[in-house]
Amino acid sequence: MAVPSFLARERIVARPGFNRWLIPPAALAVHLCIGQAYATSVYKTALVEHFDSSLTSIGIIFSIAIVMLGLSAAVFGTWVDKNGPRAAMFTSAVFWVSGFLVGSLGIYTEQLWLLYFGYGVLGGIGLGIGYISPVSTLIKWFPDRPGLATGMAIMGFGGGALIASPLSRQLMNFYDPGYDGTAGTVPSGNSVALLFLTLAVVYLVFMMFGAFIIRVPAADWRPDGFDPASVKSKSLVTTENVSANNAIKTPQFWLLWTVLFCNVTAGIGILEQAAPMIQDFFRENGGSAVAAATAAGFVGLLSLFNMGGRFVWSSTSDYIGRKPIYMVYLGVGIVLYVILATLGSTATWIFVITAAIIISFYGGGFATVPAYLRDLFGTYQVGAIHGRLLTAWAAAGVAGPLIVNGVLDSRGTPGELVAGDYRPALFIMVGLLAVGFIANLLIKPVAEKWWEPKTTDAPTAAAAPERSTVR
């Protein structure tokens, strides 16, 4: 699929002396925008009332978006690697913004299917392309610190709700003065529709900024003092390369797919239900001790830990390794979910701290997985392999919300649920994390029969001789 010349990879090759630290802001500009997907719980109750629907029916919007994220990342992964990050970011912006516009129309006209198609399908495609657009580029700019690189890129996606959640609440209050953010008040559907239109304009500006400042390194570039052979001294790290088509034939790919699916399913159910969940855990005599404004702040706090976890845990994996860090995500996560299910309603600080650490592991899992792929399969087609692996996210985007919303719908109605209604879903998550922990233990180096011939090393930044330097 050809792209216009102003978007072509050849137009964005960095000149000698270009500072590689200018690349993370471009990635953040896109990821902070598409990270709004994690703030959907702020207006979820409003949509339930507007469409006179159930939590499950509205939760499907989020699930469709995540499914389309995974599918579009898998389908367009090779296209993104071939045409470069500018074309990918530009395309992502068009789909993401179109999703908000069509979704707004669906809310105005009370046509739920339009919201499914707009935010779910169109927006989901924008999510997928935008999510993978800077990842392989950053790995090539930072071959010496792949965990740090992917953490910098993907932390923006986790932090999107930190901005979108309070912004959405303020805008809904502006468009609907009857909504003041306190417990018992719900914004109107029309205020959510106007919110969508506003976000479409804001996100278009920021995503285009990222698209037009992004650059890719020259094929013969590497950072000062970096020796590609030095990575071989680390356990489970290869200097070889495996193509995307061969990677999906290996057991390592599917074990890592299982790890990601389990980790994401466990975390995404909480994120998608975050605002009403904290209110329900502390509900007494028909009312919640937690105001809607406080619940929105909780969503923002989770976003902060989601974002911070992506950077901190992924960077830590550069030192202790990808496999050990996933043992922490999954093993400690099991303990934390048990605490949340059994003690979470006894004190708000226990609930908040436990949920925050769980979400930091959730975010860290996302940020670490591209570096894990680079360790196992090399840099040759890591972007395309990453896209295919994100089908695990698509599956988890359906499984997580369906488990949580399905359990809650069977236990009562929104606004009347209590902590005990969540426990069956939380213990299901404990079982999933245990499966992921076992899958991670089984991951070993990729067999030599899957390696690419040495000539395929040429396109990679890590394997070519140095001709220019960058700080």
C-alpha positions in Angstrom: 0.0 0.0 0.0 1.7 3.2 -1.2 1.7 6.4 0.9 2.0 10.0 -0.2 5.6 11.2 -0.6 5.4 13.6 2.4 4.7 10.6 4.6 7.3 8.2 3.1 10.0 6.7 5.3 12.7 8.1 3.0 11.6 11.7 3.9 12.2 11.2 7.6 15.7 9.6 7.8 17.6 11.6 10.4 20.7 13.5 9.4 24.1 13.0 11.1 24.1 14.7 14.5 20.4 14.3 15.1 19.7 13.9 18.8 17.8 10.7 19.5 16.2 12.1 22.6 13.9 14.1 20.4 12.1 10.9 19.4 10.3 10.0 22.7 8.3 13.3 22.7 6.9 12.4 19.2 5.9 9.0 20.5 4.3 10.5 23.6 2.3 13.0 21.5 0.5 10.0 19.9 0.3 7.6 22.8 -1.0 10.2 25.3 -3.9 10.8 22.9 -4.9 7.2 22.2 -4.4 6.4 25.9 -7.8 8.1 26.4 -9.2 4.6 25.9 -8.4 4.0 29.6 -10.7 6.8 30.7 -13.9 5.4 29.3 -15.2 4.5 32.8 -15.6 8.2 33.6 -18.7 8.4 31.3 -19.7 4.8 31.3 -22.6 5.3 33.6 -23.8 8.2 31.6 -24.0 6.0 28.5 -25.8 3.3 30.3 -28.5 5.7 31.3 -28.6 7.5 27.9 -29.1 4.3 25.9 -31.1 2.7 28.7 -28.7 -0.3 28.4 -26.6 -2.6 30.6 -23.0 -2.4 31.7 -22.2 -5.3 29.4 -23.7 -3.6 26.4 -21.8 -0.4 27.0 -18.6 -2.3 28.0 -18.7 -3.9 24.5 -17.7 -0.5 23.0 -14.4 -0.7 24.9 -14.0 -4.4 24.0 -14.5 -3.8 20.3 -11.9 -1.0 20.4 -9.4 -3.3 22.0 -10.2 -6.1 19.5 -9.7 -3.8 16.6 -6.5 -2.6 18.2 -5.1 -6.1 18.2 -6.3 -7.0 14.8 -5.2 -3.8 13.1 -1.8 -4.0 14.8 -1.4 -7.6 13.5 -2.6 -6.8 10.0 -0.7 -3.5 9.6 2.4 -4.4 11.5 4.5 -5.2 8.4 3.0 -2.1 6.6 4.1 0.1 9.5 7.7 -1.4 9.4 7.9 -0.8 5.7 6.5 2.7 5.4 7.7 4.2 8.7 6.3 5.9 11.8 5.1 9.1 10.1 2.7 7.4 7.8 1.5 5.2 10.7 1.0 8.1 13.1 -0.8 10.1 10.4 -3.1 7.2 9.6 -3.7 6.5 13.3 -4.8 10.1 13.8 -7.3 10.0 10.9 -9.0 6.8 12.3 -8.8 7.8 15.9 -10.4 11.2 15.3 -13.0 9.8 12.9 -14.0 7.4 15.7 -14.8 10.2 18.0 -16.8 12.1 15.4 -18.9 9.0 14.4 -19.3 8.0 18.0 -20.6 11.5 18.9 -23.1 11.2 16.1 -24.2 7.9 17.5 -24.8 9.4 21.0 -26.7 12.4 19.6 -29.0 10.2 17.5 -29.2 7.5 20.2 -27.9 4.9 17.8 -25.7 2.6 19.8 -24.5 0.7 16.7 -22.9 4.0 15.5 -21.0 4.2 18.8 -19.8 0.6 18.3 -18.7 1.4 14.8 -17.2 4.8 15.5 -15.3 4.5 18.8 -15.1 0.7 18.6 -14.2 -0.1 15.0 -12.7 3.2 13.6 -11.2 4.3 16.8 -9.9 0.8 17.5 -8.0 0.8 14.2 -6.5 4.1 15.1 -5.5 2.7 18.5 -3.7 -0.3 16.9 -1.8 1.5 14.2 -0.9 4.4 16.6 0.2 2.0 19.4 2.8 0.2 17.3 3.8 3.2 15.2 6.8 4.3 17.3 7.9 1.0 19.0 10.3 -0.5 16.4 11.6 3.0 15.7 12.5 3.6 19.3 14.1 0.2 19.6 16.3 1.0 16.7 17.2 4.4 18.2 18.0 2.8 21.6 19.5 -0.7 20.9 21.5 -0.3 24.0 18.4 0.2 26.2 15.4 -1.5 24.6 13.4 -1.7 27.8 13.9 2.0 28.5 13.0 2.8 24.9 9.7 0.9 24.8 8.9 2.2 28.3 9.3 5.8 27.1 7.0 5.2 24.2 4.3 3.1 25.8 4.1 4.9 29.1 2.2 7.6 27.2 -0.6 5.2 26.4 -0.9 4.3 30.1 -0.8 8.0 31.1 -3.5 9.1 28.6 -6.3 8.7 31.2 -4.3 10.9 33.6 -5.1 13.8 31.4 -8.4 12.6 29.8 -10.2 11.6 33.0 -10.2 15.0 34.8 -10.5 16.8 31.5 -13.5 14.8 30.5 -15.2 15.4 33.9 -14.6 19.1 33.6 -15.9 19.3 30.0 -19.0 17.2 30.8 -19.7 19.6 33.7 -19.2 22.6 31.3 -21.6 21.1 28.8 -24.1 19.9 31.4 -24.2 22.2 34.5 -26.5 19.7 36.2 -23.6 17.4 36.5 -21.3 18.5 39.4 -19.1 15.4 39.8 -20.7 14.4 43.1 -22.1 11.0 44.0 -25.6 10.6 42.6 -25.2 13.0 39.6 -24.7 11.6 36.1 -23.9 13.7 33.0 -26.3 13.8 30.1 -25.7 11.8 26.9 -25.5 15.0 25.0 -22.6 16.3 27.2 -20.7 13.1 26.4 -21.4 13.7 22.7 -20.0 17.2 22.9 -17.0 15.8 24.9 -16.3 13.5 22.0 -16.3 16.4 19.5 -13.9 18.4 21.7 -11.5 15.5 22.2 -11.5 14.9 18.4 -10.2 18.4 17.7 -7.6 18.4 20.5 -6.2 14.9 19.7 -6.0 15.7 15.9 -3.6 18.6 16.7 -1.3 16.7 19.1 -1.1 13.5 17.0 -0.2 15.5 13.8 2.5 17.2 15.8 4.0 13.8 16.7 3.7 12.6 13.2 5.6 15.4 11.7 8.6 15.6 14.1 9.3 11.8 14.2 12.5 10.6 12.5 14.1 7.2 11.8 17.8 6.4 12.1 19.9 5.8 9.0 20.5 2.1 8.2 24.2 2.3 9.2 23.7 4.2 12.4 24.4 3.1 16.0 24.9 5.0 19.2 28.4 6.0 20.5 30.2 3.1 22.2 27.5 0.5 21.5 28.8 -3.0 20.6 25.9 -5.2 19.2 27.8 -8.3 20.4 27.6 -7.2 24.0 23.9 -8.1 24.2 24.7 -11.8 23.7 26.2 -12.0 27.2 22.7 -11.6 28.6 20.5 -14.6 29.3 17.8 -15.2 26.7 19.0 -12.4 24.4 19.9 -13.2 20.8 22.0 -11.4 18.2 20.2 -13.3 15.5 17.0 -12.4 13.7 13.7 -14.1 13.1 11.1 -13.0 10.5 7.5 -12.3 11.5 6.2 -15.2 9.5 8.6 -17.6 11.3 8.1 -16.1 14.7 4.5 -17.1 14.9 5.5 -20.7 14.2 7.7 -20.9 17.4 6.5 -22.0 20.8 8.1 -18.9 22.3 5.7 -16.6 20.5 2.6 -18.5 21.7 3.9 -18.8 25.3 4.5 -15.0 25.3 1.1 -14.5 23.8 -0.4 -16.5 26.7 1.6 -14.4 29.2 0.4 -11.1 27.7 -3.2 -12.4 27.4 -3.3 -13.4 31.1 -1.6 -10.2 32.4 -3.8 -7.9 30.3 -7.1 -9.7 31.0 -6.4 -9.4 34.8 -5.7 -5.7 34.6 -8.1 -4.5 31.9 -11.2 -5.6 33.9 -10.2 -3.2 36.7 -9.3 -0.3 34.4 -12.5 -0.6 32.4 -14.6 -0.5 35.6 -12.3 1.7 37.7 -14.6 4.6 38.6 -17.7 2.7 39.6 -15.7 0.0 41.2 -14.2 2.2 44.0 -17.6 3.6 44.7 -19.2 0.1 44.9 -16.5 -1.2 47.2 -17.4 1.5 49.8 -21.2 1.6 49.4 -23.3 1.8 52.5 -27.1 2.3 52.9 -27.6 2.7 49.2 -25.0 5.5 48.8 -21.3 5.5 48.3 -18.8 7.1 50.6 -16.7 7.9 47.4 -17.9 10.8 45.3 -17.9 10.7 41.5 -15.2 13.4 41.4 -13.1 11.3 43.7 -13.7 8.2 41.6 -12.6 10.2 38.5 -9.5 11.1 40.5 -8.9 7.4 41.2 -9.0 6.7 37.5 -6.3 9.4 37.1 -4.2 7.8 39.9 -4.4 4.4 38.2 -3.4 6.1 35.0 -0.3 7.6 36.7 0.7 4.1 38.0 -0.1 2.6 34.6 2.2 5.1 33.0 4.9 5.0 35.7 4.9 1.2 35.7 5.5 1.1 32.0 8.7 3.2 32.4 10.0 2.0 35.8 9.4 -1.8 35.4 10.4 -1.9 31.7 13.6 0.0 32.5 14.3 -2.3 35.4 14.0 -5.3 33.0 17.2 -4.0 31.2 19.1 -4.9 34.4 17.3 -8.0 35.7 16.0 -9.5 32.4 12.5 -9.8 30.8 11.7 -13.3 32.2 12.4 -12.4 35.8 10.4 -9.2 35.6 7.4 -11.1 34.3 7.6 -13.5 37.2 7.2 -10.4 39.4 4.2 -9.1 37.4 2.4 -12.4 37.5 3.5 -13.9 40.8 3.2 -10.8 43.0 0.0 -10.0 41.0 -1.6 -13.2 42.3 -1.0 -12.1 45.9 -2.3 -8.6 45.3 -5.5 -9.8 43.7 -6.2 -12.0 46.7 -5.7 -9.0 49.0 -8.0 -6.9 46.8 -10.8 -9.5 46.9 -10.6 -10.3 50.6 -9.4 -7.0 52.3 -10.0 -4.3 49.6 -13.3 -3.1 51.2 -11.9 -2.8 54.7 -10.1 0.5 54.1 -9.8 2.8 51.1 -6.0 3.0 51.4 -5.7 -0.8 51.0 -8.0 -0.7 48.0 -6.2 2.2 46.3 -2.6 1.0 46.9 -3.3 -2.6 45.9 -5.1 -1.6 42.7 -2.4 0.9 41.9 0.4 -1.7 42.1 -1.7 -4.2 40.1 -2.1 -1.6 37.3 1.6 -0.7 37.4 2.3 -4.4 36.7 -0.3 -4.3 33.9 1.4 -1.3 32.3 4.8 -2.7 32.8 3.8 -5.9 31.0 2.9 -3.9 28.0 6.0 -1.9 27.9 8.4 -4.8 28.5 6.9 -7.1 25.9 8.5 -5.4 22.8 11.9 -5.7 24.5 11.1 -9.3 25.3 10.3 -9.9 21.6 13.6 -8.1 20.6 15.5 -10.4 23.0 13.9 -13.5 21.5 13.5 -12.7 17.8 16.0 -9.8 17.1 15.3 -6.4 15.5 14.7 -7.5 11.9 10.8 -7.4 12.0 10.2 -6.7 15.7 7.4 -4.2 14.8 5.5 -6.7 12.8 6.0 -9.4 15.4 4.8 -7.0 18.1 1.7 -6.3 16.0 0.9 -10.0 15.8 1.4 -10.5 19.5 -1.1 -7.7 20.3 -3.9 -10.1 19.1 -3.5 -11.3 22.8 -4.6 -7.8 23.8 -7.5 -8.0 21.5 -8.6 -11.3 23.1 -8.0 -9.9 26.5 -10.0 -6.8 25.6 -13.0 -9.0 25.2 -12.3 -11.5 28.0 -11.5 -9.0 30.8 -14.6 -6.7 30.5 -16.9 -9.7 29.7 -15.8 -11.5 32.9 -16.2 -8.4 35.1 -19.3 -7.0 33.5 -20.9 -10.5 33.2 -20.3 -11.2 36.9 -21.7 -7.8 37.9 -24.7 -8.0 35.7 -25.6 -11.3 37.3 -25.2 -9.8 40.8 -27.2 -6.6 40.6 -27.7 -3.3 38.9 -25.2 -0.3 38.5 -25.3 2.0 41.5 -26.4 -0.8 43.9 -23.4 -3.2 43.7 -21.1 -3.8 46.7 -17.6 -5.2 47.1 -18.8 -8.8 47.5 -20.3 -8.7 44.0 -16.8 -8.3 42.6 -15.1 -11.2 44.3 -15.9 -14.0 41.9 -14.4 -12.0 39.0 -11.3 -11.1 41.0 -10.6 -14.8 41.9 -11.0 -15.7 38.2 -8.2 -13.2 37.6 -6.0 -15.0 40.1 -6.4 -18.2 38.1 -5.5 -16.4 34.9 -2.3 -14.9 36.4 -1.3 -18.4 37.6 -1.6 -19.7 34.0 0.5 -16.8 32.7 3.2 -17.4 35.4 3.6 -21.0 34.2 3.8 -20.0 30.5 6.5 -17.5 31.3 8.6 -20.2 33.1 8.5 -22.3 29.9 10.0 -19.7 27.6 13.5 -20.6 26.3 15.7 -19.3 23.5 14.4 -19.6 19.9 15.8 -22.6 18.0 18.5 -22.0 15.3 16.3 -23.4 12.6 14.1 -20.2 12.7 17.0 -17.8 12.3 17.2 -15.6 9.2 20.3 -15.7 7.0 23.0 -13.1 8.0 22.2 -10.9 5.0 18.9 -9.9 6.7 20.9 -8.1 9.4 21.5 -5.2 7.0 18.3 -3.3 7.6 18.7 -3.4 11.4 20.3 -0.5 13.2 22.0 -2.8 15.7 24.1 -4.8 13.2 25.6 -2.2 10.8 28.9 -0.4 11.0 29.0 3.1 12.3 29.2 6.1 10.0 27.6 8.8 12.1 27.1 9.4 15.8 24.1 10.7 17.8 23.8 11.6 21.5 
